[in-house]
């Protein structure tokens, strides 16, 4: 599965080879350098996994782990450390890995911590779209969507950061070649913003590109 991973790395940046290997596998990695930064990004990124590179901090990583666990009890957390930093078992982290080890071993140990891969689930940035249950979760907010809204959001999530032209979006969402009146699309975009935006009138995710179409910024 292509996962969203929040990686906590100290100034020594000893984990860069691992980060590169994970990105080469298609995983989305966001790197922060402190526990406070991780706390701030947690609700925004909604990661599948947090990896704490304790070796880069010269600490056990347990304090950072405990802080994250308190905010998100079900969060999957992995700690990387040297043998003299971490024990074989840690009550906070799901997995503790002692250096040295290979990128392959890291990827293998990550596997059980990640959600099961499904073509009915889309995860882009902080958004998770369940196509089967017609439900979207974004930054802790959950909303039920109509089939049409699911189709529109799915199209946008498949093209993050790209402008999807109004006519193209209308044709795909309504399965039609007719584009004479696309005002109904504007109404559906408004409903979609109510589902995913904290402030629908000042959207942070679903942006209007005037005269062209819409863009999902995640």
Secondary structure, DSSP 8 states (H G I E B T S, - for coil): ---EEEEE--TT-TTHHHHHHHHHTT-EEEEESSHHHHHHHHHHH--SEEEEEGGGTTS-SHHHHHHHHHH-TT--EEEEEETTT--S--SS-SEEEEES--HHHHHHHHHTTS----TTEEEETTEEEETTTTEEEETTEEEE--HHHHHHHHHHHTTTTSEEEHHHHHHHHHT-S--S--HHHHHHHHHHHHHH-SSGGG-SSEEEETTTEEEE--
